Amino acid sequence: MNKFAKTVALSSGFLLVSLYAMARQAPVPVYAVAIDDCQVVTQITLGEEEYEAWQKIQDLEKQMQVIQGPLKTVEAKFSEYGKEMEELNELAVQETEQTLYIDKELLRKTERLADKISALADAHQSDFDAIGELGEKIGEQADIFSDTIESAFEGLDYNQVKIYKADEPLDLEQCYNEQLM
């Protein structure tokens, strides 16, 4: 084997060892913090079991985002149809002290619009069902996660738990904003 081939082989070997070592590194530590009135009561580092349960929630939430993404346009369409329905209903039925005026043509338009809304809902029913099912899975996984960390917060007074990674600052901004409301 010539010198160049040996160098390439050794370099490849070192690269593989380095990649393997990087892959085996522990994830960035994740913490659970018990908070009461925007004050940290206690903080724990998630162990392997807690981390896996939390990671499953994160994975399910990513799946939820993927499912919900295309439904943003459907949501906008529902909103548009809803506004249009309100306008048609206001125009279709006019009432005063002495009279009641019903525009039958506008009522027919509201019926056609209602059919469009139903068709849109029917067309995306499987998406809505998938969101519901995934929401249930997230809830179940959240219960599992909650059970894994419950003992660490036993006997403490707290009103919320925040999860954060060691490479991110603990953000209590939302907590302070909620107190202002």
C-alpha positions as CSV (number, residue, x, y, z in Angstrom):
1,M,0.0,0.0,0.0
2,N,1.5,3.3,-1.0
3,K,1.9,6.3,1.4
4,F,-1.1,8.2,0.1
5,A,-3.4,5.2,0.4
6,K,-2.2,4.7,4.0
7,T,-2.9,8.3,4.9
8,V,-6.4,8.2,3.4
9,A,-7.1,5.0,5.3
10,L,-5.9,6.4,8.6
11,S,-7.7,9.7,8.0
12,S,-10.9,7.8,7.2
13,G,-10.5,5.7,10.3
14,F,-10.0,8.8,12.5
15,L,-13.0,10.4,10.9
16,L,-15.2,7.4,11.7
17,V,-14.0,7.3,15.3
18,S,-14.7,11.0,15.7
19,L,-18.2,10.7,14.1
20,Y,-19.0,7.7,16.4
21,A,-17.8,9.6,19.4
22,M,-19.9,12.7,18.5
23,A,-23.0,10.5,17.9
24,R,-22.5,8.9,21.3
25,Q,-22.4,12.2,23.2
26,A,-25.1,12.8,25.7
27,P,-27.8,15.3,24.6
28,V,-27.8,18.8,25.9
29,P,-29.1,18.6,29.5
30,V,-32.8,19.4,29.8
31,Y,-34.3,20.8,33.0
32,A,-37.7,20.8,34.6
33,V,-38.3,23.9,36.7
34,A,-41.2,24.2,39.2
35,I,-42.4,27.8,39.4
36,D,-44.7,29.6,41.8
37,D,-45.7,33.2,41.1
38,C,-42.9,33.6,38.6
39,Q,-40.3,32.4,41.1
40,V,-38.3,29.3,40.6
41,V,-39.1,26.9,43.4
42,T,-36.8,24.1,42.3
43,Q,-35.1,22.7,39.3
44,I,-34.2,19.2,38.3
45,T,-32.1,17.8,35.5
46,L,-34.2,15.3,33.5
47,G,-32.8,11.7,33.8
48,E,-32.9,9.3,30.9
49,E,-36.5,8.2,31.6
50,E,-37.8,11.7,31.9
51,Y,-35.8,12.9,28.9
52,E,-37.2,10.1,26.7
53,A,-40.8,10.9,27.8
54,W,-40.2,14.6,27.1
55,Q,-38.6,13.8,23.7
56,K,-41.6,11.8,22.7
57,I,-43.8,14.8,23.4
58,Q,-41.5,16.9,21.3
59,D,-41.7,14.4,18.4
60,L,-45.5,14.3,18.6
61,E,-45.7,18.1,18.6
62,K,-43.6,18.2,15.4
63,Q,-46.0,15.7,13.8
64,M,-48.8,18.0,14.9
65,Q,-47.2,21.0,13.2
66,V,-46.8,19.0,10.0
67,I,-50.5,18.0,10.0
68,Q,-51.7,21.5,10.9
69,G,-49.5,23.3,8.3
70,P,-51.8,22.7,5.3
71,L,-54.9,23.4,7.4
72,K,-53.9,27.1,7.8
73,T,-55.4,27.7,4.3
74,V,-58.5,25.8,5.3
75,E,-58.8,27.8,8.5
76,A,-58.5,31.0,6.4
77,K,-61.2,29.8,4.1
78,F,-63.5,29.0,7.0
79,S,-62.9,32.5,8.4
80,E,-63.6,34.0,5.0
81,Y,-66.8,32.0,4.6
82,G,-67.9,32.9,8.1
83,K,-67.6,36.7,7.4
84,E,-69.4,36.3,4.2
85,M,-72.2,34.3,5.9
86,E,-72.5,37.1,8.6
87,E,-72.8,39.8,5.9
88,L,-75.4,37.8,3.9
89,N,-77.5,37.1,7.0
90,E,-77.5,40.8,7.9
91,L,-78.7,41.7,4.4
92,A,-81.1,38.8,3.9
93,V,-83.3,39.6,6.9
94,Q,-84.2,43.2,7.6
95,E,-86.5,44.0,10.5
96,T,-88.1,47.3,11.7
97,E,-90.8,47.9,14.3
98,Q,-93.5,47.4,11.7
99,T,-92.0,45.3,9.0
100,L,-89.9,42.1,8.3
101,Y,-88.2,41.9,5.0
102,I,-86.6,38.7,3.8
103,D,-84.6,38.6,0.6
104,K,-85.1,35.1,-0.6
105,E,-82.3,35.3,-3.2
106,L,-79.8,36.2,-0.4
107,L,-81.1,33.3,1.7
108,R,-80.4,31.0,-1.2
109,K,-76.9,32.4,-1.3
110,T,-76.5,31.7,2.4
111,E,-77.6,28.1,1.7
112,R,-75.1,27.7,-1.1
113,L,-72.4,29.1,1.2
114,A,-73.4,26.7,4.0
115,D,-73.0,23.9,1.4
116,K,-69.5,25.1,0.6
117,I,-68.6,25.2,4.3
118,S,-70.0,21.7,4.8
119,A,-68.1,20.4,1.7
120,L,-64.8,22.0,2.9
121,A,-65.3,20.4,6.4
122,D,-66.1,17.1,4.8
123,A,-63.0,17.2,2.5
124,H,-60.7,17.8,5.5
125,Q,-62.5,15.5,8.1
126,S,-59.6,13.0,8.0
127,D,-57.2,15.8,8.8
128,F,-59.4,17.0,11.7
129,D,-59.6,13.4,12.9
130,A,-55.8,13.0,12.7
131,I,-55.3,16.2,14.7
132,G,-57.8,14.9,17.4
133,E,-56.0,11.5,17.6
134,L,-52.6,13.1,17.7
135,G,-53.8,15.5,20.4
136,E,-54.9,12.5,22.5
137,K,-51.5,10.9,22.1
138,I,-49.8,14.1,23.1
139,G,-52.1,14.3,26.2
140,E,-51.3,10.6,27.1
141,Q,-47.6,11.2,26.6
142,A,-47.8,14.4,28.7
143,D,-49.4,12.3,31.5
144,I,-46.5,9.8,31.3
145,F,-44.0,12.6,31.4
146,S,-45.8,14.2,34.3
147,D,-45.7,10.9,36.2
148,T,-41.9,10.6,35.7
149,I,-41.2,14.0,37.3
150,E,-43.9,14.1,39.8
151,S,-41.9,12.7,42.7
152,A,-39.2,15.4,42.2
153,F,-41.7,18.1,43.0
154,E,-43.6,16.3,45.7
155,G,-44.5,18.5,48.7
156,L,-43.6,21.7,46.9
157,D,-45.9,24.6,46.2
158,Y,-45.9,25.5,42.5
159,N,-48.4,26.5,39.9
160,Q,-46.5,25.6,36.7
161,V,-43.6,23.6,35.3
162,K,-41.3,24.8,32.5
163,I,-39.0,22.6,30.5
164,Y,-35.9,24.1,29.0
165,K,-32.5,23.0,27.6
166,A,-29.2,23.9,29.1
167,D,-28.2,25.8,26.0
168,E,-31.3,28.1,26.2
169,P,-32.1,30.6,28.9
170,L,-35.0,30.0,31.2
171,D,-37.7,32.4,29.9
172,L,-40.1,33.6,32.5
173,E,-41.4,36.5,30.3
174,Q,-44.7,34.7,29.6
175,C,-45.2,34.1,33.3
176,Y,-44.8,37.9,34.0
177,N,-47.1,38.8,31.1
178,E,-49.8,36.4,32.5
179,Q,-49.6,38.1,35.9
180,L,-50.2,41.5,34.3
181,M,-53.5,40.3,32.7
